[in-house]
Amino acid sequence: MIDQVESVRREVVVPASAQRAFDVFTAGISDWWPSEHHIGSAPIEEVIIEPREGGRWYTRHEDGSETSTGYVLVWEPPERLVITWQISAEWRYDPKLVTTIEVRFVAEAPDRTRVQLEHRDLDRFGPDAERMRLTFDAPGAWDATLAAYAGAVEG
């Protein structure tokens, strides 16, 4: 049995209400998701998180193709979003692999929100679990992604 692999946790404080922070994270994801973070064969045209439980999280590419990332498990605006990450260690969509990303939007003031992200269930990568944890923990992964998000909120 694979040992439990530690989750990757990150947070950022943004100068916005929890509702605006949630909306930029979800409906505005195309504006901030790093363009190099995709598994398609063509550049990103649009990243979509469908706004409901059971909704898809996917990327539409400039050539018209689509690649799946996962699904929405919990949709509780403006406080909480839980989505699946179903991209394998080989960087391909794998419907049998389900890791979880939970994002909480904690209002600290009317115009200040702490955004807490946890990418968990990394043990489900099996023998690649620790390597993938190190990948997600690296500066160019969730750190850079949340920095881009924070920039979009401020912009």
Phi, psi and omega in degrees: 000139179283135176293155176298126179266135182299139176292158172261124182238136177218157173211158178213146176255129182240148181276071183201160173295161178300322180296314178296318179300316179296314183297319179293321180295322186262287183294333182262013186302328179297334182283341186230343182299129182302128186298336179277352182266079176204163182248007181280170179269355179231160179301157180290133168263318185202140172251133187231129167244110180292131192279063178190157173298133184090351179292155180276152168242113186208170180239133171258132185257164184300335179272006179090350179285162177232145172232137180273146172249318181175206184223161176274121176266321181225129178233099183229069180294144000260023190257330191204141176222132173233123181231157177265151173243111186241040177253126186286174176295343176269006178062047173227150176296133179227105183297342180273344179267126179226103167255163190236137174242120176250131179237124178248141180243103187255111180291123176259339178197169180303333182236032181210123183228133173269122181255117183249124181243134174230122174257111187236181182067028183292341176299340180290350173285358177063228184297344179266006188300310183292322177299318180290323176299316179296323177297311181291335181277345184292155183303328182277000183262248185296327177301307182294323181295315178291328176295318177296319177300311181301321177298322178292322178296317182288331184283000000 
